[in-house]
Amino acid sequence: MTGKKANLIFGTLLTGTIVTSFLQTSLTTALPQIMHELSLTALTAQWLTSAFSLAMAVMIPISAYLIKSFTTKQIFLSSMLLFAFGTLLCCWGNNFPIILIGRIFQALGSGIILPLTQVVIMILYPVNKQGMVMGILGLASGAAPVIAPTLTGLLIEIWGWRSVFFISAAISLFIIILAIFSVENVSPVAKNHLDYFSLLLSTGGLSSMLIGLSNITTRLFTSLILMVIGTVLIIIFCKRQLQDDEPLLNLRIFKNSKFRLAVLISMLLYAIMMGSSTIYPILIQTVMKKSALISAFIMLPGSLAMAIINPFTGMFYDRFGITKLAISGSLLLVISCLGVTFINSPKEIILLGVFYLLRLLGVGCLMMPIVTWGMQSLPKNEAANGTALLTCLRTLSGAIGTSLFMEAMTSATHFIDTKVTANYIGIQFTFGMMSFLALVQLFISIYKFKKL
């Protein structure tokens, strides 16, 4: 295949990844307005982001089977149609359940597109170019979710929060038309066995664990039961995958130490990234009493910095490897999270923007380089399984992190004042938790990568 044709296929898949990744966190800036318009609590409203991440995590395990069993064009078009349908539901939904269902349909489509694009990169491009191309993909899978709150703030201020869905739906329909003419199959297709029981186990296990964790402070007994059920189902799922000759997900690739480390770092990174992306707009709009437009401008420098840095970190990785990127990125996350724990006044909003900038620079150093490094440690025939596992676990970690951090913020806030959704005490406590996770990530990066 010519370089021009490969770039066209990748470019089409990239645009699909951008729009689907954008809506993963786009509602974080809109949550305060949605909470007010639909009379929702913070814990209820956060499900518009957590349910998206959960549905993605549930869908991703089946992506390895789909990539092996259907053509690239069939998978991509089907995913974009699912996403477009969900987006249209959100456009006209006038209550929380309809919008939540729309978000789930969006996630079902989004959960397939990112793993598909990563596998296509590994097939279309030689090893010495994969870091740079994966860095470009980072503009979608990494930068889009963190740029989304900024762009959303601008759209909300001008046209209201529903405009986010109308614009995304229009772009999705354009991408579907483009894909009909530009996307070709690039991976081998064969008849594969789909283990429906394993799919049921993974879906039930992941859902039970996340729902349990999300309600642990309000319904302790029910949450503990759900978490136990979820844990048991996941254990049965893992044993089944290790014993099956044709597993839904090949867990044996976890024997690869580099891949294990890449997954662990990605999970810690996503928990911090997604949790803070949700809480930042609440801090700025609800606690500091600033507008969605101000929120957008405060987050804009960091968003632009991450968009710019992603391709360069990919090229840096191609030339120098992962060690310096992992350590510097983790250190920036520690500084940015610790810094927010000292914010206690609206007058410090510029300083908050500086910490947001440092946070996204740290994310940019780590996001795609660690994925590329982990995937390159696997044989090519395991690319689909590796991508599915890594994407599934980091997405699930982001959903769990968001739910736990929102629970922590609400609990710490209500310990002081039950009449408000959030205050500085709740925000500081939550970012203290994130700081601990970032320190763990830094320690692992220094201890493990220095040995490589």
GISULQUI-V813467 format. One record per residue. PHI is phi in whole degrees, -180 to 180 (* if undefined). D_CENTER is the distance of its C-alpha to the mean C-alpha in Angstrom with 1 decimal. Layout:
BEGIN
phi: <PHI:PHI>
d_center: <D_CENTER:D_CENTER>
END
This chain:
BEGIN
phi: <*:-69:-62:-65:-68:-62:-66:-67:-63:-63:-61:-67:-63:-63:-63:-65:-66:-62:-69:-74:-70:-58:-79:-63:-122:-62:-82:-61:-69:-84:-54:-56:-70:-64:-58:-71:-68:-101:56:-111:-81:-63:-67:-74:-63:-65:-67:-67:-100:-67:-65:-61:-65:-64:-63:-62:-63:-70:-77:-60:-56:-81:-63:-62:-64:-65:-64:-81:-105:-131:-72:-57:-66:-61:-65:-65:-64:-62:-65:-68:-67:-59:-63:-63:-62:-62:-66:-66:-60:-68:-60:-107:-66:-112:-149:-61:-59:-66:-64:-63:-63:-60:-63:-67:-63:-57:-67:-62:-74:-64:-65:-96:-65:-64:-60:-60:-64:-64:-66:-61:-61:-64:-89:-78:-117:-69:-58:-72:-114:-65:-61:-66:-68:-67:-65:-64:-61:-60:-60:-90:-76:-108:-75:-57:-63:-91:-77:-52:-59:-67:-64:-61:-59:-66:-64:-62:-63:-90:-122:96:-70:-70:-63:-59:-77:-62:-66:-64:-65:-63:-64:-61:-64:-63:-64:-60:-64:-61:-67:-57:-100:-114:-88:-122:-76:-122:-117:-64:-115:-148:-75:-125:-81:-103:-84:-64:-66:-64:-63:-64:-63:-67:-64:-65:-66:-64:-64:-62:-65:-69:-62:-63:-64:-74:-122:-66:-87:-104:-135:-60:-64:-62:-64:-63:-62:-62:-68:-66:-61:-61:-63:-62:-63:-67:-63:-62:-59:-63:-63:-66:-67:-74:-94:-80:-72:-125:-72:-61:-131:-82:-71:-65:-69:-69:-66:-76:-64:-66:-65:-58:-65:-62:-65:-62:-63:-63:-66:-62:-61:-68:-60:-69:-64:-72:-63:-70:-62:-77:-86:-54:-63:-66:-61:-72:-87:-88:-87:-83:64:-99:-79:-62:-66:-62:-58:-64:-70:-66:-89:-62:-57:-65:-63:-66:-61:-70:-61:-76:-76:-56:-62:-70:-67:-63:-68:-61:-63:-57:-95:-116:93:-97:-58:-65:-65:-65:-71:-67:-63:-66:-64:-63:-65:-60:-61:-67:-71:-62:-60:-67:-67:-102:-79:-145:-156:-61:-68:-97:-68:-66:-61:-61:-63:-65:-66:-65:-61:-63:-61:-74:-65:-64:-62:-63:-67:-107:-52:-85:-57:-70:-66:-60:-60:-67:-70:-69:-80:-102:-66:-61:-72:-106:-60:-65:-65:-64:-63:-63:-64:-64:-66:-62:-71:-73:-66:-62:-61:-64:-67:-65:-60:-59:-63:-66:-67:-66:-61:-64:-61:-65:-64:-66:-65:-70:-65:-98:-152:-81:-89:-120:-75:-154:-145:-64:-61:-64:-65:-63:-62:-66:-71:-64:-62:-63:-61:-63:-62:-65:-65:-61:-63:-63:-61:-62:-63:-69:-71:-84:-71:-63:-83:-79>
d_center: <31.4:32.1:29.7:29.8:28.9:26.0:24.7:25.1:23.1:20.3:20.5:20.3:17.3:15.7:16.6:15.1:11.7:12.0:13.0:10.6:7.5:9.8:10.2:6.7:8.0:11.5:13.2:12.8:15.9:17.6:17.4:20.7:22.4:21.2:22.2:25.6:26.2:25.4:26.7:23.6:22.9:19.8:19.0:19.5:17.6:14.4:14.2:13.5:9.9:10.0:11.8:9.3:6.7:10.0:11.4:8.8:9.4:13.0:13.3:12.0:15.1:17.4:16.0:18.2:21.2:20.6:20.3:23.5:25.3:24.8:25.1:22.4:23.7:23.9:20.3:18.9:21.3:20.7:16.9:17.6:20.3:18.3:15.7:18.8:20.5:17.8:17.7:21.5:21.6:19.6:22.1:25.1:23.9:26.1:25.0:22.0:22.2:22.3:19.3:17.4:18.6:17.6:14.0:14.2:15.9:13.3:10.6:13.3:13.7:10.3:9.8:12.9:12.7:10.3:12.2:15.3:15.0:14.6:17.6:19.5:19.2:20.6:23.5:24.3:24.5:26.5:25.2:26.4:24.3:21.0:19.8:20.5:19.1:15.8:15.9:16.4:13.4:11.5:12.7:10.5:7.3:7.6:10.2:9.7:7.0:9.4:12.5:11.9:13.4:16.3:17.2:16.8:19.2:21.7:21.6:22.0:25.0:26.7:26.1:24.2:20.8:21.6:22.0:18.2:18.4:21.8:20.8:17.6:20.0:22.6:20.4:19.1:22.8:23.7:21.2:22.7:26.1:25.3:23.8:27.1:29.1:26.9:24.8:26.8:26.2:25.6:25.1:27.9:28.0:29.8:30.4:28.2:28.5:25.8:26.0:25.5:26.3:23.5:21.1:22.6:22.4:18.6:17.9:20.4:19.4:15.7:16.5:19.5:17.8:15.0:17.7:20.1:18.1:17.3:21.1:22.6:24.4:25.8:26.6:27.1:29.2:27.2:23.9:25.7:27.0:23.6:22.1:25.2:25.0:21.3:22.3:25.3:23.6:21.0:24.1:26.0:23.2:23.0:26.8:27.0:24.7:26.9:30.1:29.4:30.6:28.0:24.9:21.9:19.9:22.0:21.4:24.3:22.2:21.2:24.8:23.7:23.3:21.4:18.7:18.6:18.3:15.4:13.5:14.6:13.7:10.1:9.8:11.7:9.8:6.4:8.8:10.5:8.2:6.5:10.1:12.0:10.3:11.6:14.9:16.0:17.1:18.8:20.6:21.7:22.7:23.8:25.2:26.3:27.4:26.2:25.4:22.2:23.8:24.3:20.8:19.7:22.3:21.4:17.8:19.1:20.4:17.3:15.3:18.1:18.5:15.0:15.7:19.0:18.3:15.8:18.7:21.0:19.0:18.9:22.7:23.2:21.7:23.9:26.9:26.4:23.9:21.1:23.0:23.5:19.9:18.6:21.2:21.2:17.4:17.6:20.7:19.3:16.6:19.6:21.7:19.2:18.4:22.1:23.2:21.7:23.7:26.8:26.0:28.5:29.8:28.9:31.0:28.4:25.8:26.3:25.7:22.5:21.5:22.6:20.3:17.3:18.5:18.8:15.4:13.8:16.5:15.5:11.9:13.5:16.0:13.6:10.4:12.3:15.6:14.6:13.1:16.4:18.5:17.4:17.8:21.1:22.4:22.5:25.1:24.3:25.0:22.2:19.5:18.3:18.2:16.6:13.7:13.3:13.6:11.4:8.4:9.4:10.0:7.1:4.9:8.3:8.6:6.0:8.0:11.1:10.8:10.5:13.4:15.5:15.3:16.3:19.0:20.2:20.4:22.3:24.6:25.5:26.2:28.4:30.2:31.6:31.6:30.8:31.5:28.4:24.7:23.8:25.9:25.9:26.7:23.6:21.3:23.2:22.9:19.2:18.7:21.3:19.1:16.3:19.1:20.2:16.9:16.9:20.6:19.9:17.5:20.3:23.0:21.4:20.9:24.5:26.0:24.4:24.0:27.5:28.9:27.5>
END
